[in-house]
């Protein structure tokens, strides 16, 4: 049985194995992220504790992962805010212009949502940055007040972008991923688990588009 969970911006594919005696974590190239084999009967709390204990290793390996780079040629189909669009049609540009166009859509969503959630959560992001991140959806530097979001979020629907934004802002209240952090997430965004699950189910659609038949 497999499931995909998000841990500190990294995607972890968890596989339950009956013959597995201990948890084994491996890094994989591309947007597939990491794979984690766990013994049958492992609880979500045990899995999250194991991942937290290996945060440094995950960040180190994740920083070396290669990210698929799209050609963005006219006629290709790519994801933009949860919808698959065809480049060069209906006002959607192609080439590098498409990536800028899609990033602009992401910026519009985040700039609209950020002040709303800052008021709700009683926090203030001193700086907002966007950059392509190899395996993490975002990060929050509580010392500088800087929130960084992955430009690849532009592939996903607004509810998923909002979930990641709230996740990062929540770190101003709790810097780790302890039980308190999850309680705060539930307090501020009760549907965060459902949104996270939807984001995981959309992963396949957000990967490189189908290659045209020869």
trRosetta pair geometry for C-beta under 8 A, 3 or more apart (Angstrom, degrees):
i j d omega theta_ij theta_ji phi_ij phi_ji
1 15 7.3 155 80 -151 43 54
1 16 4.7 4 57 38 93 114
2 13 6.2 -6 -167 -179 112 93
2 14 6.7 152 -154 82 58 52
2 15 5.0 -20 -98 -97 84 74
2 16 7.7 -151 -74 12 38 73
3 13 7.7 169 88 -155 32 53
3 14 5.2 -15 64 60 80 103
3 200 7.7 25 178 156 70 156
4 11 6.0 -6 -173 -171 111 96
4 12 6.9 154 -156 78 59 46
4 13 5.3 -28 -99 -101 81 64
4 14 7.2 170 -95 14 26 78
4 200 4.0 169 84 -156 113 120
4 203 6.5 -66 124 -6 172 152
5 11 7.9 155 81 -154 35 51
5 12 5.3 -22 65 64 82 100
5 14 6.0 25 5 -13 107 123
5 44 8.0 155 -102 -141 153 95
5 47 7.3 101 34 128 160 136
5 196 7.7 27 -148 151 59 124
5 200 7.3 -20 -83 -87 24 145
6 9 7.1 20 -177 -91 99 11
6 10 7.1 149 -159 72 58 40
6 11 6.2 -32 -102 -98 68 57
6 12 7.4 160 -102 18 17 84
6 137 6.9 -3 -157 -5 129 134
6 196 5.5 -122 19 -157 124 113
6 199 7.1 12 -47 89 136 131
6 200 7.1 -136 -38 -67 93 102
7 10 5.3 -29 70 62 79 93
7 12 5.3 21 8 -10 116 129
7 48 7.1 -179 -112 -127 113 72
7 51 4.7 -75 -154 158 160 151
7 52 8.0 -131 -166 -62 119 61
7 58 7.4 -67 103 -169 119 168
7 177 7.2 40 -154 -144 76 178
8 51 7.9 -177 7 145 107 115
8 55 6.5 56 11 -130 166 102
8 58 7.4 109 65 103 125 142
8 136 6.8 -42 130 -127 72 108
8 177 6.4 -104 -62 -43 91 138
9 133 7.1 -32 165 125 131 148
9 135 7.2 104 124 117 88 63
9 136 3.0 40 128 -161 129 81
9 137 4.2 -146 -136 31 77 67
9 138 5.4 -156 -99 41 122 47
9 139 6.5 -45 -30 -63 159 70
9 150 7.2 141 -161 -28 114 126
9 164 7.8 76 -105 -144 80 108
10 33 5.6 139 -180 -154 80 122
10 34 6.2 31 158 4 121 118
10 58 5.8 -119 -4 171 170 123
10 62 5.8 -98 -104 -96 123 145
10 135 4.9 19 -118 145 86 105
10 136 5.7 -34 -59 -89 67 67
11 31 7.6 38 37 164 142 69
11 32 7.3 -122 95 171 123 30
11 33 3.7 -177 71 -14 85 161
11 34 7.1 166 91 29 55 73
11 135 7.1 -125 22 -166 77 82
11 200 7.4 149 -139 -115 106 84
11 203 6.8 113 -142 -114 153 142
12 25 7.9 -42 -140 -134 116 103
12 33 6.3 -104 -72 129 36 128
12 34 4.8 -22 -113 76 72 105
12 35 7.5 142 -165 -107 63 16
12 36 5.3 16 179 -6 110 121
12 51 6.7 -80 -62 -107 166 137
13 32 6.9 -26 -19 175 132 90
13 33 6.9 140 -14 75 87 103
13 34 7.0 -171 23 95 72 50
13 35 4.9 -27 69 -110 101 69
13 36 7.0 166 81 23 47 71
14 35 8.0 160 -83 -164 25 53
14 36 4.9 -23 -106 72 69 104
14 38 6.1 -2 -167 2 100 121
14 47 6.4 5 -120 -146 145 146
15 35 6.7 5 -1 -173 112 98
15 36 7.1 168 23 85 69 50
15 37 5.3 -27 71 -106 98 65
15 38 7.2 158 78 22 45 73
16 20 7.8 -144 -173 33 41 133
16 38 5.8 -38 -105 73 60 89
16 39 7.6 5 -154 127 73 17
16 40 5.5 82 175 -97 106 62
16 42 7.0 -161 -115 33 94 104
17 20 3.7 88 78 -21 109 116
17 37 5.2 -2 2 -166 128 104
17 38 7.2 143 23 65 78 37
17 39 7.0 -57 70 -107 72 35
17 40 7.1 -111 88 -43 29 81
18 40 5.0 18 -107 -32 56 134
20 23 7.7 60 156 -90 124 34
20 24 7.1 -123 -151 7 117 107
20 37 5.1 -158 -117 151 149 106
20 38 6.4 122 106 121 146 15
20 39 4.7 -146 95 -84 89 58
20 40 7.4 131 48 -16 93 67
21 39 6.2 34 -134 -84 14 123
22 39 6.9 8 -68 -36 15 112
23 36 6.4 -5 -169 -175 99 98
23 37 6.8 166 -151 85 48 58
23 38 5.0 0 -106 -106 88 73
23 39 7.2 -87 -61 -4 64 80
23 42 7.1 99 -77 -115 106 153
23 47 7.4 159 -114 -116 143 65
23 50 5.0 1 81 -159 166 161
24 36 7.1 163 82 -154 47 51
24 37 4.5 2 53 51 97 105
25 34 6.2 0 -170 177 92 125
25 35 7.5 162 -153 86 47 48
25 36 5.0 -10 -103 -105 75 85
25 50 7.6 173 -45 143 124 112
25 51 7.6 133 -96 -102 144 70
25 54 6.0 147 43 110 161 168
25 57 7.6 110 96 106 134 130
25 58 7.6 -61 159 -81 144 93
26 34 6.5 160 83 -160 45 75
26 35 5.0 -10 61 60 98 92
26 36 7.7 -177 23 -78 65 41
27 33 7.9 -87 -145 165 64 43
27 34 5.5 -44 -105 -104 51 84
27 58 7.8 160 -83 -132 105 54
27 61 3.9 -140 -65 160 155 135
27 62 7.0 -143 -129 -66 123 53
27 64 7.9 63 146 66 153 102
27 65 6.7 -131 177 -74 113 107
28 32 4.9 -43 101 89 131 112
28 33 6.5 38 54 84 97 27
28 34 6.4 162 13 -106 86 27
28 35 5.9 62 -28 -14 124 99
28 65 7.7 44 92 -123 42 118
29 32 7.7 43 83 41 39 102
29 65 5.8 169 -130 -147 48 77
29 66 5.3 12 -163 35 101 98
30 65 7.0 -89 24 -178 19 105
30 66 6.4 -10 -68 79 45 83
30 67 7.5 103 -143 -119 38 31
30 68 6.0 33 -140 -40 86 99
31 67 6.6 62 -68 -135 85 70
31 68 6.1 -60 -20 10 108 107
31 135 8.0 172 -136 -106 48 64
31 152 7.8 179 -122 -160 126 157
31 203 7.7 -177 133 -169 112 98
31 206 7.8 -126 146 108 154 97
31 207 6.0 -172 67 -111 136 87
32 35 7.8 -1 142 -52 109 92
33 62 7.6 -1 -143 -114 74 100
33 65 7.6 -3 -111 -127 39 168
33 135 5.4 120 -117 -147 83 105
34 58 6.7 -49 -56 -132 155 97
34 61 7.6 86 -90 100 109 132
34 62 7.7 -57 -47 -78 109 95
34 135 7.7 67 -26 -164 91 139
36 47 7.1 106 129 -152 148 104
36 50 7.8 130 -158 104 135 130
36 51 7.5 -51 -92 -78 156 101
38 42 4.1 -77 161 24 124 160
38 46 7.9 127 -155 104 131 111
38 47 6.1 -42 -92 -96 155 103
39 42 5.5 119 65 -44 69 104
42 46 5.1 -124 -166 81 82 130
42 47 5.8 91 146 -56 118 93
43 46 4.6 98 55 5 79 101
43 47 7.0 -143 96 -4 44 86
44 47 5.7 -56 -149 37 33 112
44 48 6.2 30 155 -17 68 108
45 48 5.9 -56 -145 39 30 108
45 49 6.3 32 155 -20 64 106
45 179 8.0 6 -125 -82 110 101
46 49 5.8 -54 -147 36 29 111
46 50 6.4 33 153 -21 63 105
47 50 5.7 -55 -152 34 30 112
47 51 6.5 27 153 -16 65 106
48 51 5.7 -53 -146 38 33 111
48 52 6.3 37 154 -22 65 105
48 177 6.6 -127 -178 125 112 119
49 52 5.7 -53 -147 35 31 113
49 53 6.5 33 154 -21 63 105
50 53 5.8 -57 -154 33 30 112
50 54 6.7 3 155 1 64 111
51 54 6.0 -74 -150 49 32 96
51 55 7.3 71 148 -69 64 67
51 58 7.0 35 -166 -49 82 150
52 55 5.9 -4 -160 -43 40 107
52 176 7.1 54 -145 -175 126 107
52 177 5.9 -150 -93 61 114 108
54 57 4.7 -47 -175 44 87 116
54 58 5.7 95 123 -29 87 97
55 58 5.7 -59 -147 36 29 112
55 59 6.3 26 159 -16 66 106
56 59 6.0 -57 -150 37 29 108
56 60 6.3 29 153 -20 64 109
57 60 5.6 -56 -147 36 31 112
57 61 6.2 21 160 -10 68 108
58 61 6.2 -60 -143 43 26 102
58 62 5.7 27 159 -21 64 116
59 62 5.7 -56 -136 40 26 113
59 63 6.4 33 161 -29 61 104
60 63 6.1 -55 -157 23 25 111
60 64 7.5 10 151 -9 56 106
61 64 6.1 -67 -163 36 38 105
61 65 7.1 53 144 -44 68 95
62 65 5.6 -35 -156 0 43 119
62 134 5.9 157 164 91 75 107
62 135 3.7 -110 -156 47 109 142
62 136 6.6 78 153 -37 147 90
63 134 6.5 126 -131 40 27 139
63 135 7.9 -93 -54 21 33 112
64 134 7.8 175 58 129 17 167
65 134 4.6 147 70 159 95 123
65 135 5.3 77 40 -50 146 114
66 134 7.4 -39 -91 -143 4 117
67 132 6.6 -167 80 165 170 117
67 134 5.2 -132 -48 -125 108 70
67 152 7.9 -130 -154 -65 132 137
68 207 7.4 66 36 -163 156 75
68 208 5.3 -100 156 -55 153 113
70 76 7.2 151 -175 141 113 156
70 78 6.4 35 -142 -100 164 132
70 99 7.8 164 61 -71 115 108
70 208 6.6 171 -93 -122 86 84
70 209 7.7 60 -127 9 117 98
71 76 6.7 154 73 -49 92 157
72 76 6.4 -132 -134 57 24 141
72 78 7.1 -12 -108 -35 75 150
72 87 6.0 157 -171 -112 66 162
72 94 5.7 153 150 -173 82 64
72 95 5.2 137 110 -102 112 12
72 96 7.0 133 80 -55 151 29
72 98 4.7 -166 -161 45 124 134
72 99 6.5 -81 -82 -35 158 92
73 76 5.2 98 60 -20 69 116
73 87 6.9 135 96 84 30 142
73 94 6.2 18 -175 -173 21 126
73 95 7.3 46 -98 -68 39 65
74 87 5.5 -133 -119 111 37 95
74 88 3.4 47 -137 -42 94 153
74 94 4.4 -65 -70 -72 67 163
75 86 6.7 -18 -144 -171 28 100
75 87 6.5 -37 26 65 24 87
75 88 6.3 -16 -35 41 51 133
75 212 7.8 9 132 -64 121 137
76 86 7.4 161 85 -149 32 59
76 87 5.0 15 58 20 79 123
76 94 7.5 115 34 -132 98 102
76 209 5.5 142 -176 56 90 151
77 84 5.1 31 169 172 110 104
77 85 6.8 173 -150 83 68 29
77 86 5.2 -34 -94 -93 80 65
77 87 7.4 -149 -83 -5 29 79
77 209 4.7 151 71 -138 72 141
77 210 7.3 12 51 32 113 85
78 84 7.0 174 90 -148 18 66
78 85 6.3 -27 65 59 69 79
78 87 6.5 45 10 -47 108 105
78 98 7.0 97 45 159 148 138
78 102 7.7 -71 116 -72 128 150
78 155 7.6 -96 164 -115 86 94
78 209 5.7 -90 -79 -44 56 123
79 82 7.0 10 -170 -100 101 10
79 83 7.1 144 -151 73 61 30
79 84 5.7 -41 -90 -92 61 62
79 85 7.7 110 -133 14 15 79
79 155 3.9 54 100 -158 119 89
79 156 7.4 31 147 -60 129 39
79 205 6.1 106 -82 134 130 86
79 206 4.9 -63 26 -116 163 65
80 83 5.9 -33 68 65 73 82
80 84 7.9 117 19 -118 72 18
80 85 5.0 -15 23 7 121 127
80 92 7.4 -166 4 -129 159 125
80 101 8.0 -21 -129 112 142 96
80 102 4.9 -120 -120 -118 103 104
80 105 6.3 68 -179 53 102 159
80 154 6.5 -23 -136 151 64 89
80 155 6.8 -59 -84 -121 27 42
81 102 7.9 -163 -23 -150 81 83
81 105 5.6 -97 -41 143 123 134
81 106 7.6 -165 -73 -75 90 65
81 109 7.2 159 -113 -50 116 144
81 154 6.8 -47 -54 -175 66 58
81 155 7.8 -150 -37 164 22 13
81 156 7.1 -12 -135 90 31 30
81 157 6.0 66 170 -113 61 41
81 158 6.5 17 -160 -47 101 74
81 161 7.9 -37 -125 -23 76 134
82 155 7.7 99 -60 144 37 50
82 156 5.8 32 -66 -180 78 35
82 157 3.0 35 -57 -66 146 82
82 158 7.4 -73 -8 -4 131 57
82 160 7.4 143 -74 16 110 120
82 202 7.1 -55 -126 -145 78 153
83 157 8.0 87 -29 -86 68 85
84 205 6.8 -104 -62 -177 112 106
84 209 7.7 122 -150 -110 111 108
85 89 7.9 -166 174 68 82 89
85 90 7.3 -122 -156 69 102 120
85 92 4.8 168 154 -99 129 164
86 89 4.6 11 93 37 108 123
86 90 7.3 87 58 21 91 107
86 92 6.7 135 80 63 47 139
87 92 5.7 -110 -118 121 41 108
87 93 7.0 -14 -157 116 85 31
87 94 4.1 96 161 -98 115 84
87 95 8.0 137 180 -6 135 47
87 98 5.4 -37 -122 -89 114 146
88 92 6.9 -32 10 87 22 82
88 93 7.3 36 -79 -159 46 27
88 94 4.6 5 -56 -41 90 121
89 92 6.1 3 64 43 52 101
92 98 6.7 40 167 -120 84 97
92 101 7.0 157 -150 116 60 155
93 97 3.7 -70 135 114 144 117
93 98 5.0 -153 91 -70 78 63
93 100 8.0 -14 69 59 139 92
93 101 5.2 149 33 -27 108 145
94 97 6.7 43 67 57 33 103
94 98 5.5 -1 -133 -40 20 119
95 98 6.2 137 59 1 35 95
96 99 5.7 -51 -159 34 48 110
96 100 6.5 44 147 -15 72 104
97 100 5.7 -56 -149 41 36 111
97 101 6.0 41 151 -24 69 107
98 101 5.4 -54 -145 37 31 114
98 102 6.2 27 157 -17 66 106
99 102 5.8 -53 -143 39 30 108
99 103 6.2 30 156 -18 64 108
99 151 8.0 44 -175 153 96 133
100 103 5.7 -55 -144 39 30 110
100 104 6.3 36 154 -25 63 104
101 104 5.8 -53 -154 30 29 114
101 105 6.9 30 149 -20 61 101
102 105 5.6 -49 -155 29 38 113
102 106 6.7 38 147 -18 66 102
102 154 4.4 105 152 151 98 139
102 155 7.8 22 -180 -69 136 53
103 106 5.4 -50 -151 35 39 114
103 107 6.3 42 150 -22 68 102
103 130 6.7 135 -161 138 109 150
103 151 5.5 -22 -109 -152 106 111
103 154 5.6 -83 -89 -68 44 154
104 107 5.5 -50 -146 34 34 114
104 108 6.5 39 153 -23 64 102
105 108 5.8 -51 -153 31 32 114
105 109 6.7 31 151 -18 63 104
105 154 6.1 105 72 -149 97 102
106 109 5.8 -57 -154 34 33 110
106 110 6.3 23 156 -12 69 110
106 130 7.1 122 109 -128 127 145
106 149 7.8 -168 161 117 123 131
106 151 6.7 155 60 -148 165 60
106 153 5.9 113 -138 90 129 91
106 154 3.8 -82 -51 -90 125 89
106 161 6.9 -168 -143 -122 83 143
107 110 6.0 -60 -143 42 30 105
107 111 6.0 26 161 -17 67 111
107 130 6.9 -83 -83 -30 91 154
108 111 6.1 -58 -141 39 24 107
108 112 6.4 22 158 -17 60 110
109 112 6.0 -66 -156 37 26 109
109 113 6.2 9 157 -8 66 115
109 158 5.5 -150 -145 -119 132 94
109 161 5.5 44 125 104 139 157
109 162 8.0 -104 162 -57 110 79
110 113 5.9 -63 -140 45 31 103
110 114 5.7 42 163 -38 69 107
110 128 7.0 161 140 -176 128 141
110 149 6.6 -152 -106 23 153 166
110 161 6.7 -109 -72 165 82 122
110 165 6.3 173 -130 -91 88 135
111 114 6.1 -37 -130 19 26 117
111 115 8.0 20 175 -9 52 96
111 128 8.0 158 -87 95 72 164
112 115 7.9 -75 -177 31 23 93
112 116 7.5 12 146 -9 59 118
113 116 5.6 -70 -160 40 42 115
113 117 6.0 24 157 -11 80 112
113 158 7.9 165 -56 -171 136 99
113 161 7.4 155 16 116 159 103
113 162 5.5 -140 -147 -108 155 89
113 165 5.9 98 113 85 130 168
114 117 6.2 -68 -147 42 27 100
114 118 6.1 31 159 -25 67 108
114 125 6.6 -72 -164 33 118 133
114 128 6.7 -43 -112 -85 160 148
114 165 6.7 -118 -87 -166 70 135
115 118 5.5 -49 -140 32 34 116
115 119 6.6 34 161 -17 64 102
116 119 6.3 -64 -163 34 27 106
116 120 6.5 19 149 -14 65 113
117 120 5.3 -53 -139 42 40 113
117 121 5.6 17 167 -3 74 114
117 162 7.8 164 -57 -158 138 86
117 165 6.3 141 32 128 164 113
117 166 5.9 -131 -146 -93 145 78
117 169 5.7 157 135 25 122 171
117 188 7.8 66 -150 178 97 126
118 121 6.5 -68 -136 49 21 94
118 122 8.0 154 169 -22 51 3
118 123 5.7 -108 -141 77 67 65
118 124 5.7 65 -159 -99 121 51
118 125 6.7 -108 -92 5 118 84
118 169 7.1 -131 -87 -138 59 139
119 122 7.7 23 -176 -69 26 42
120 188 6.6 113 131 -147 115 98
121 166 7.5 163 -59 -142 141 79
121 169 5.5 111 69 139 165 124
121 170 7.1 -111 -145 -86 144 57
121 172 7.5 105 136 59 123 122
121 173 7.3 -116 179 -32 106 124
121 188 5.8 16 -92 -120 100 139
123 169 5.4 158 70 -173 144 95
123 172 4.1 112 -135 79 138 156
123 173 7.0 -101 -68 -41 127 86
124 145 6.8 -11 103 -156 76 128
124 172 8.0 139 38 -139 43 162
125 128 5.7 63 130 -66 134 86
125 145 6.0 153 -156 167 39 85
125 146 7.3 70 -169 -133 88 21
125 147 4.6 -44 -136 0 133 119
125 169 6.8 -80 -54 -103 109 91
126 144 6.6 -123 64 149 132 62
126 145 3.1 71 7 103 111 131
126 146 6.4 -56 69 -65 91 56
127 144 6.9 -28 27 138 123 102
127 145 6.3 107 15 101 78 84
127 146 4.2 -19 69 -109 109 83
127 147 7.2 176 89 27 57 61
128 146 7.6 -179 -75 -155 22 63
128 147 5.5 -13 -112 67 67 95
128 148 8.0 153 -165 -89 44 36
128 149 7.5 -1 -170 2 88 107
129 146 6.3 16 0 -176 113 108
129 147 7.3 175 29 90 71 47
129 148 4.5 -21 73 -109 103 80
129 149 7.3 169 88 23 53 65
130 148 7.3 161 -89 -160 22 65
130 149 5.5 -27 -106 69 73 87
130 150 7.8 38 -155 148 70 6
130 151 5.2 86 169 -76 103 85
131 148 6.3 -22 26 -168 101 113
131 150 7.4 -49 80 -118 52 43
131 151 6.4 -82 145 -22 10 103
132 150 6.8 50 -143 -157 33 74
132 151 5.0 -47 -77 36 65 115
132 152 6.7 80 -135 -34 74 91
133 136 4.7 -67 149 60 139 81
133 137 7.4 -166 72 -83 136 8
133 138 7.6 178 16 -78 159 28
133 139 7.8 158 -108 -14 154 105
133 148 7.5 113 -59 134 131 112
133 150 4.1 -88 34 -103 109 100
133 151 7.8 144 5 17 73 69
133 152 7.3 -108 50 13 74 110
136 139 6.1 36 137 -51 144 94
136 150 6.3 178 98 -57 60 125
137 149 7.3 -20 156 -151 65 69
137 150 5.1 -102 -149 16 35 127
137 152 7.9 -102 -118 73 63 100
137 153 6.3 86 -158 -75 89 106
137 164 4.7 -114 145 -131 129 132
137 167 7.7 47 91 70 126 144
138 147 6.8 1 -179 -178 119 84
138 148 6.0 167 -157 92 68 58
138 149 4.7 -18 -104 -109 107 58
138 150 6.0 -112 -63 -8 59 83
138 153 7.7 22 -54 -50 101 138
138 164 5.3 129 -5 170 131 107
138 165 7.6 141 -66 -86 171 40
138 167 7.0 131 60 84 127 109
138 168 4.6 -72 125 -66 135 132
139 147 7.6 173 88 -153 48 46
139 148 4.8 2 54 56 89 105
139 168 7.0 65 103 -125 9 115
140 146 7.5 173 -152 90 46 51
140 147 5.3 -8 -108 -108 81 74
140 148 7.6 -162 -74 24 37 70
140 168 4.3 154 -55 -170 114 83
140 169 7.2 177 -105 -71 145 23
140 171 4.0 148 72 65 144 139
140 172 6.9 -103 168 -48 140 71
141 144 4.6 10 114 40 124 98
141 145 7.1 -32 90 24 81 18
141 146 4.6 15 45 53 113 92
141 147 7.9 -147 26 -69 69 35
141 148 7.8 50 -9 -8 97 103
142 145 7.3 31 -158 -77 30 44
142 171 6.1 -126 -64 134 108 96
142 172 5.9 157 -121 -111 96 53
142 175 5.5 -81 -11 -97 150 106
145 172 7.9 40 -123 -106 70 115
147 165 7.7 59 167 -143 145 69
147 168 5.0 104 -144 139 109 134
147 169 6.9 -11 -97 -72 145 67
149 153 5.8 -47 168 10 108 145
149 164 6.8 105 -133 125 103 125
149 165 7.2 -13 -93 -87 133 77
149 168 7.3 -110 -80 -15 84 161
150 153 5.3 119 79 -25 81 92
150 164 8.0 -81 31 177 96 156
151 154 5.9 -12 173 -7 63 114
152 155 5.9 -16 177 2 66 113
152 206 7.7 91 172 166 100 124
153 156 5.6 -60 -165 33 57 112
153 160 7.4 -165 -155 114 88 98
153 161 5.2 105 166 -109 118 88
153 164 6.1 -117 -115 48 136 158
155 206 4.3 97 141 -142 142 107
156 160 4.0 -81 156 80 129 137
156 161 5.9 159 89 -49 105 79
156 199 6.1 11 -141 -126 141 92
156 202 6.4 115 -122 103 88 146
156 206 6.6 -11 -70 -94 79 141
157 160 5.4 94 62 9 70 101
157 161 7.3 -134 106 -3 36 91
157 198 7.8 -45 45 132 123 127
157 202 7.6 -155 2 -89 97 169
158 161 5.4 -56 -146 38 38 113
158 162 6.0 41 155 -22 70 105
159 162 5.6 -49 -146 35 31 115
159 163 6.6 39 151 -25 61 102
159 195 5.3 -136 146 -126 99 114
159 198 7.2 16 97 76 121 146
160 163 5.5 -47 -150 29 35 115
160 164 6.8 32 153 -14 64 101
160 195 5.9 175 -96 176 55 97
160 198 6.5 -128 -76 94 105 102
160 199 4.3 127 -134 -87 122 105
160 202 7.3 -92 -62 42 158 145
161 164 6.0 -57 -155 37 33 108
161 165 6.3 34 150 -20 66 108
162 165 5.5 -55 -147 37 33 114
162 166 6.3 31 157 -17 67 105
162 189 7.6 167 134 -124 99 142
162 195 7.5 -84 75 -159 91 158
163 166 6.0 -55 -147 37 28 108
163 167 6.3 36 150 -26 62 107
163 189 6.6 166 -117 146 67 156
163 192 5.4 137 -140 -138 101 77
163 195 4.1 -179 -68 117 143 138
163 196 6.1 -166 164 -63 150 70
163 199 6.9 -128 64 -36 144 136
164 167 5.3 -51 -149 32 33 120
164 168 6.6 28 156 -15 65 103
165 168 6.1 -58 -152 36 30 105
165 169 6.3 24 154 -13 65 109
166 169 5.7 -58 -143 43 32 109
166 170 6.1 44 154 -33 65 104
166 185 7.0 111 129 -135 110 78
166 188 5.8 179 -167 117 122 126
166 189 4.8 74 136 -25 168 143
166 192 6.8 -121 88 -99 134 121
167 170 5.7 -54 -154 24 25 117
167 171 7.6 34 148 -28 56 94
167 185 6.8 18 -102 -112 67 119
167 192 7.4 132 -69 -154 90 131
168 171 5.9 -41 -167 12 41 115
169 172 5.9 -31 -177 7 53 113
170 173 5.8 -56 -171 38 54 106
170 174 6.5 -22 152 44 83 93
170 181 6.3 103 139 -159 120 82
170 184 5.3 145 -156 113 112 120
170 185 5.6 -4 -110 -77 167 76
170 188 6.6 -155 -90 30 107 148
171 174 6.5 -85 -130 77 38 53
171 175 5.5 58 -170 -118 87 43
171 181 7.7 14 -93 -130 58 118
173 181 8.0 149 90 -113 94 65
173 184 5.6 177 93 -146 140 161
174 178 6.6 -113 177 43 128 99
174 180 5.2 -176 -116 108 149 106
174 181 4.3 -155 105 -85 137 80
174 184 5.9 170 6 10 129 149
176 181 6.2 -132 92 -37 58 137
177 181 5.1 -102 -137 67 34 154
177 182 7.4 56 -177 -46 69 88
178 181 5.2 114 51 1 59 98
178 182 7.5 -123 105 3 40 87
179 182 5.8 -55 -152 40 37 109
179 183 6.3 42 149 -23 67 105
180 183 5.5 -54 -149 35 33 114
180 184 6.4 33 153 -19 65 104
181 184 5.8 -56 -153 35 31 110
181 185 6.5 34 150 -21 64 104
182 185 5.4 -48 -148 33 36 116
182 186 6.5 36 153 -17 65 103
183 186 5.8 -55 -151 37 32 110
183 187 6.3 36 149 -23 65 105
184 187 5.3 -50 -146 34 35 115
184 188 6.2 19 161 -6 68 108
185 188 6.3 -64 -143 46 26 98
185 189 6.0 -45 -178 52 66 93
185 192 4.9 -75 163 39 108 165
186 189 7.4 -82 -117 71 17 52
186 190 5.7 44 -168 -114 64 55
186 192 6.8 -114 -83 28 48 115
186 193 8.0 8 -92 -21 89 104
187 190 7.8 31 -109 -69 6 73
189 192 4.3 85 105 -56 108 101
189 195 7.6 -43 154 16 124 141
191 194 4.8 -53 -171 45 81 115
191 195 5.6 84 128 -26 90 100
192 195 5.6 -56 -145 40 33 112
192 196 6.1 37 155 -23 67 105
193 196 5.6 -52 -147 35 31 113
193 197 6.4 33 152 -20 64 103
194 197 5.6 -52 -149 34 32 112
194 198 6.5 33 151 -20 64 103
195 198 5.6 -52 -149 34 34 111
195 199 6.4 38 150 -22 65 102
196 199 5.6 -50 -151 32 33 114
196 200 6.6 35 150 -19 63 103
197 200 5.6 -54 -153 35 35 113
197 201 6.4 31 152 -17 67 105
198 201 5.7 -55 -147 38 35 109
198 202 6.3 30 154 -17 67 109
199 202 5.8 -62 -149 39 30 109
199 203 7.3 60 147 -54 59 81
200 203 5.7 -19 -164 -22 39 115
201 204 7.9 -43 172 17 42 96
202 205 5.2 -60 -166 45 66 112
202 206 5.7 62 137 -25 87 108
203 206 5.7 -68 -148 39 31 108
203 207 6.8 43 154 -37 66 97
204 207 5.9 -42 -157 10 35 116
